[in-house]
Amino acid sequence: LVSGQQPQQILSRDYIATFKMFDLYDIEQVYVCEQALKERGLTEADLLIDVTVCPRADIMQKAHQVQRLLTF
């Protein structure tokens, strides 16, 4: 989800385009853990797509309220 990645440099697939197509798959909400961003020295501005940054406890609460949960 981090912008500026170059997966071809490590002979990896480019999944970045897939993340930009979430709307086609009716993925409406993307949550990112605030603590995880801080641990990695990242901010919301570093990410490729629009996300909602939440504390870990909020994400856990939301995870129990959804029909399907995708984690990356």
GROMACS elastic network, one bead per residue, 0.5 to 0.9 nm:
[ bonds ]
;  ai    aj funct       b0    kb
    1     5     6  0.87089   500
    1    16     6  0.70408   500
    1    19     6  0.73684   500
    1    46     6  0.84873   500
    1    47     6  0.54689   500
    1    48     6  0.54896   500
    1    49     6  0.70071   500
    1    72     6  0.87890   500
    2     5     6  0.65801   500
    2    16     6  0.87563   500
    2    42     6  0.86075   500
    2    46     6  0.57948   500
    2    48     6  0.55704   500
    2    49     6  0.85215   500
    3    16     6  0.85049   500
    3    45     6  0.89490   500
    3    46     6  0.59801   500
    3    47     6  0.53415   500
    3    49     6  0.85529   500
    4    46     6  0.86093   500
    4    47     6  0.89906   500
    4    48     6  0.83586   500
    5     8     6  0.89738   500
    5    16     6  0.84226   500
    6     9     6  0.57321   500
    6    10     6  0.78359   500
    6    12     6  0.87286   500
    6    14     6  0.79282   500
    7    10     6  0.56393   500
    7    11     6  0.63483   500
    7    13     6  0.61930   500
    7    14     6  0.57496   500
    7    15     6  0.84573   500
    7    16     6  0.89756   500
    8    12     6  0.54535   500
    8    13     6  0.67845   500
    8    14     6  0.70705   500
    9    12     6  0.74398   500
   10    13     6  0.89585   500
   12    15     6  0.89022   500
   13    16     6  0.88759   500
   14    17     6  0.69785   500
   14    18     6  0.82766   500
   15    18     6  0.52558   500
   15    19     6  0.67840   500
   16    19     6  0.53384   500
   16    20     6  0.67368   500
   16    48     6  0.80757   500
   17    20     6  0.52126   500
   17    21     6  0.67126   500
   18    21     6  0.52250   500
   18    22     6  0.70353   500
   19    22     6  0.56783   500
   19    48     6  0.81759   500
   19    49     6  0.73405   500
   20    23     6  0.77989   500
   20    48     6  0.78382   500
   20    49     6  0.66458   500
   21    24     6  0.55832   500
   21    25     6  0.72355   500
   21    27     6  0.88568   500
   22    25     6  0.52760   500
   22    26     6  0.64346   500
   22    27     6  0.51352   500
   22    28     6  0.74219   500
   23    27     6  0.55844   500
   23    28     6  0.66399   500
   24    27     6  0.75516   500
   25    28     6  0.86149   500
   27    30     6  0.75749   500
   29    50     6  0.88676   500
   29    51     6  0.72202   500
   29    52     6  0.76175   500
   30    49     6  0.87312   500
   30    50     6  0.75084   500
   30    51     6  0.50478   500
   30    52     6  0.61947   500
   30    53     6  0.86450   500
   31    51     6  0.55915   500
   31    53     6  0.57905   500
   31    54     6  0.66873   500
   31    59     6  0.70243   500
   32    35     6  0.88624   500
   32    36     6  0.77479   500
   32    37     6  0.76597   500
   32    44     6  0.85959   500
   32    51     6  0.65373   500
   32    52     6  0.61528   500
   32    54     6  0.62133   500
   32    55     6  0.84083   500
   32    56     6  0.85999   500
   32    59     6  0.78919   500
   33    36     6  0.52477   500
   33    37     6  0.64644   500
   33    38     6  0.88654   500
   33    52     6  0.86622   500
   33    53     6  0.58956   500
   33    54     6  0.53718   500
   33    55     6  0.57333   500
   33    56     6  0.54738   500
   33    57     6  0.89971   500
   33    58     6  0.87626   500
   33    59     6  0.70002   500
   34    37     6  0.53023   500
   34    38     6  0.64246   500
   34    39     6  0.87904   500
   34    43     6  0.85515   500
   34    44     6  0.89059   500
   34    53     6  0.55178   500
   34    54     6  0.53248   500
   34    55     6  0.51875   500
   34    56     6  0.68321   500
   35    38     6  0.50910   500
   35    39     6  0.61271   500
   35    40     6  0.86997   500
   35    54     6  0.84611   500
   35    55     6  0.66755   500
   35    56     6  0.68762   500
   36    39     6  0.50908   500
   36    40     6  0.63790   500
   36    41     6  0.86733   500
   36    42     6  0.84533   500
   36    56     6  0.84721   500
   37    40     6  0.52677   500
   37    41     6  0.61468   500
   37    43     6  0.60995   500
   37    44     6  0.78732   500
   37    53     6  0.87695   500
   38    42     6  0.58409   500
   38    43     6  0.72177   500
   39    42     6  0.77060   500
   40    43     6  0.89069   500
   42    45     6  0.80217   500
   42    46     6  0.61727   500
   42    47     6  0.82726   500
   43    46     6  0.54255   500
   43    47     6  0.74058   500
   44    47     6  0.56284   500
   44    48     6  0.89102   500
   44    50     6  0.82126   500
   44    51     6  0.73892   500
   44    52     6  0.83226   500
   44    53     6  0.71411   500
   45    48     6  0.80686   500
   45    50     6  0.89691   500
   47    50     6  0.74681   500
   47    51     6  0.80848   500
   48    51     6  0.89770   500
   54    57     6  0.80316   500
   54    58     6  0.60695   500
   54    59     6  0.64077   500
   55    58     6  0.54427   500
   55    59     6  0.66185   500
   55    60     6  0.89467   500
   56    59     6  0.51876   500
   56    60     6  0.63033   500
   56    61     6  0.87287   500
   57    60     6  0.51416   500
   57    61     6  0.62622   500
   57    62     6  0.87047   500
   58    61     6  0.50524   500
   58    62     6  0.61636   500
   58    63     6  0.85649   500
   59    62     6  0.50442   500
   59    63     6  0.60558   500
   59    64     6  0.88348   500
   60    63     6  0.50634   500
   60    64     6  0.67145   500
   61    64     6  0.55232   500
   61    65     6  0.69529   500
   62    65     6  0.51572   500
   62    66     6  0.67547   500
   63    66     6  0.58265   500
   63    67     6  0.87674   500
   63    68     6  0.85964   500
   63    69     6  0.67509   500
   64    67     6  0.84774   500
   66    69     6  0.66303   500
